[in-house]
Amino acid sequence: MNPIVDGITRDYTDRLHVLKLDAGGDGRAAFEHYRMTGHPGYILFRADGTQVWRELGLKTRDELVQQIEAVLK
């Protein structure tokens, strides 16, 4: 997923902030806090911190972009 997420990060650099965490390392506390039960896991938040989408598992670039665009509208 890294190439897809890295590409989205580049393409949306002026419209969103992407944070990649390692569930087995420094991101463990965040995974526990948000009750992510597997990986890869994704959570989209609005600027006000409201969680608007979450998903687990492999996703295509198109699937992720569709969700991102829906949130950015």
C-alpha positions as CSV (number, residue, x, y, z in Angstrom):
1,M,0.0,0.0,0.0
2,N,2.9,2.3,0.5
3,P,3.3,3.3,-3.2
4,I,-0.5,4.1,-3.4
5,V,-0.6,6.1,-0.2
6,D,2.6,7.9,-1.1
7,G,1.1,8.9,-4.5
8,I,-2.1,10.1,-2.8
9,T,0.0,12.1,-0.3
10,R,1.8,13.8,-3.2
11,D,-1.3,14.4,-5.3
12,Y,-3.3,15.9,-2.3
13,T,-0.5,17.6,-0.5
14,D,-2.4,21.0,-0.5
15,R,-5.7,19.5,0.5
16,L,-5.1,16.9,3.2
17,H,-2.6,15.7,5.7
18,V,-1.7,12.0,5.6
19,L,-0.2,10.3,8.6
20,K,1.2,6.8,8.2
21,L,1.6,4.7,11.3
22,D,3.2,1.3,12.0
23,A,0.7,-0.8,13.9
24,G,3.6,-2.8,15.4
25,G,5.8,0.1,16.2
26,D,5.3,3.8,17.0
27,G,1.7,3.7,15.8
28,R,0.6,1.0,18.2
29,A,-1.1,3.5,20.7
30,A,-3.0,5.1,17.9
31,F,-4.2,1.8,16.5
32,E,-5.4,0.8,20.0
33,H,-7.0,4.2,20.6
34,Y,-9.0,4.0,17.4
35,R,-9.7,0.3,17.8
36,M,-8.2,-0.7,14.5
37,T,-8.3,-4.5,14.5
38,G,-6.1,-5.1,11.5
39,H,-4.0,-3.5,8.9
40,P,-3.7,-1.8,6.6
41,G,-6.3,0.4,8.2
42,Y,-7.5,3.8,7.1
43,I,-9.4,6.5,8.9
44,L,-10.5,9.8,7.3
45,F,-11.2,12.8,9.5
46,R,-12.7,16.2,8.7
47,A,-10.7,19.2,9.7
48,D,-12.7,19.5,12.9
49,G,-11.6,16.0,14.0
50,T,-14.9,14.2,13.1
51,Q,-14.2,10.7,11.9
52,V,-16.1,10.2,8.6
53,W,-14.8,6.9,7.2
54,R,-12.8,4.0,8.3
55,E,-11.8,0.7,6.6
56,L,-9.5,-2.2,6.9
57,G,-7.7,-4.2,4.2
58,L,-6.1,-3.7,0.9
59,K,-7.6,-0.9,-1.3
60,T,-7.0,0.3,-4.8
61,R,-6.0,3.8,-5.4
62,D,-9.4,4.5,-7.0
63,E,-11.2,3.2,-3.9
64,L,-9.2,5.5,-1.6
65,V,-9.5,8.5,-3.9
66,Q,-13.2,8.0,-4.1
67,Q,-13.5,8.2,-0.3
68,I,-11.1,11.2,0.0
69,E,-13.0,13.1,-2.7
70,A,-16.3,12.5,-0.9
71,V,-14.9,13.9,2.4
72,L,-13.3,16.9,0.7
73,K,-16.6,18.0,-0.9
